[in-house]
């Protein structure tokens, strides 16, 4: 499964682009617990689901969800952003989950992880494709129809 960036992991996430997301280690125990709870949801409810695997296989990179989830080259980082609607982002194989998302709880974090993993699997940032995977990955109630790569609202922040 993707690895978590903690101080002990010695992982250096990508440097932030100007005004962009940060890719930092998890140092807050509560946020780390929330992330681990989200990972537990994915491990016990979503990993191995045939519909989720099929939805991911249809993405441009063509890997199943199981293949993405077992890829240890993917890292989960922390972003301290608390901006409304700013859930997470990805650069290469580095995903970052924002404090905003983590404060919303484990289900939101699980949905954010799946969304960002869809981008790792090639879902473009200018379509609803990454967010649509939630329908088939057992989180249909968390799919937001306004998300096209990122949440479209007045602050223009969100998924990347």
C-alpha positions in Angstrom: 0.0 0.0 0.0 1.1 3.6 -0.3 3.6 4.6 2.3 3.0 7.4 4.8 5.5 10.3 5.0 6.5 10.6 8.7 9.6 12.0 10.2 11.0 8.5 10.6 10.3 7.6 6.9 13.0 10.1 5.8 10.9 10.7 2.6 11.3 14.1 1.0 8.1 15.1 -0.7 8.2 17.4 -3.7 8.9 21.0 -3.0 5.8 23.1 -3.3 5.2 25.1 -6.4 4.6 28.8 -5.9 1.4 29.0 -4.0 0.9 25.3 -4.3 0.3 22.4 -2.0 2.9 21.2 0.5 4.2 17.6 0.8 5.2 17.3 4.4 5.6 14.5 6.9 2.8 13.7 9.4 3.8 15.1 12.8 0.3 15.6 14.3 -0.8 12.4 16.0 -4.5 13.1 15.5 -4.1 13.7 11.8 -2.0 10.5 11.5 -4.7 8.5 13.3 -7.4 9.9 11.0 -5.3 9.0 7.9 -4.7 5.5 9.3 -8.4 5.1 9.9 -9.1 6.1 6.3 -6.5 3.5 5.1 -8.3 0.9 7.3 -11.5 1.7 5.5 -9.8 1.2 2.1 -8.1 -2.0 3.3 -11.2 -3.6 4.7 -14.0 -2.3 2.4 -12.6 -1.2 -0.9 -9.4 -3.1 -1.7 -10.3 -6.2 -3.7 -13.7 -4.9 -4.9 -14.1 -5.9 -8.5 -16.1 -2.8 -9.5 -13.4 -0.5 -8.1 -10.7 -2.5 -9.9 -12.7 -2.2 -13.1 -13.2 1.5 -12.7 -9.4 2.1 -12.2 -8.5 -0.3 -15.0 -10.5 2.0 -17.3 -8.3 5.0 -16.4 -5.6 6.1 -18.8 -2.7 4.3 -17.1 -4.8 1.1 -17.0 -3.9 -0.3 -13.6 -6.5 -1.8 -11.3 -7.2 -0.2 -7.9 -5.5 -3.2 -6.3 -2.3 -2.6 -8.3 -2.3 1.1 -7.4 -3.0 0.4 -3.7 -0.1 -2.1 -3.5 2.4 0.3 -5.2 4.9 1.1 -2.5 6.4 3.9 -4.7 3.3 6.0 -3.8 3.6 8.3 -0.8 0.9 10.0 1.3 2.0 13.4 2.6 0.5 16.2 4.7 -0.5 19.7 3.6 -1.4 22.1 6.4 -3.9 24.0 4.2 -7.2 24.6 5.9 -8.7 26.4 3.0 -12.4 25.6 2.4 -12.7 23.0 -0.4 -9.0 22.2 -0.5 -8.8 18.4 0.0 -5.6 17.2 -1.5 -3.4 17.0 -4.6 -0.8 14.8 -6.3 2.5 15.3 -8.0 4.0 12.3 -9.6 3.6 9.4 -7.1 3.2 11.8 -4.1 -0.2 12.5 -2.8 -0.9 15.1 -0.2 -3.9 15.3 2.1 -4.8 18.7 3.6 -5.7 19.5 7.1 -9.1 20.7 5.8 -9.8 17.1 4.6 -8.3 15.5 7.7 -10.5 17.7 9.9 -13.6 16.4 8.0 -12.8 12.8 9.1 -11.7 9.4 7.9 -14.5 9.0 5.3 -13.6 12.2 3.5 -9.9 11.2 3.7 -10.7 7.8 2.2 -12.5 9.5 -0.7 -9.7 12.0 -1.1 -7.2 9.2 -1.3 -9.2 7.3 -3.9 -9.6 10.4 -5.9 -5.9 11.3 -5.8 -4.9 7.6 -6.6 -7.1 7.9 -9.7 -5.0 10.9 -10.8 -1.9 8.7 -10.1 -3.5 6.2 -12.5 -3.8 8.8 -15.2 -7.2 10.5 -14.6 -6.8 14.0 -16.1 -7.3 17.1 -13.9 -9.7 18.7 -16.3 -12.5 16.0 -16.1 -14.7 14.4 -13.5 -13.0 11.1 -14.1 -11.1 10.9 -10.8 -14.0 11.9 -8.7 -16.3 9.5 -10.6 -14.3 6.5 -9.3 -16.0 7.0 -6.0 -19.2 5.7 -7.5 -17.6 2.3 -8.2 -15.3 2.3 -5.2 -18.1 2.0 -2.6 -18.2 5.7 -1.7 -21.0 7.0 -4.0 -22.3 9.3 -1.2 -19.0 11.1 -1.1 -18.8 11.9 -4.9 -19.2 15.6 -5.5 -20.6 16.3 -9.0 -19.0 19.8 -9.0 -15.5 18.4 -8.9 -13.7 18.5 -12.3 -10.2 17.8 -11.3 -10.6 20.3 -8.5 -13.6 21.7 -6.6 -15.2 24.5 -8.6 -16.3 27.3 -6.3 -15.4 30.9 -5.7 -12.0 30.2 -4.1 -11.1 27.8 -7.0 -9.4 25.4 -4.6 -9.8 21.7 -4.1 -8.7 18.4 -5.6 -5.8 18.6 -8.0 
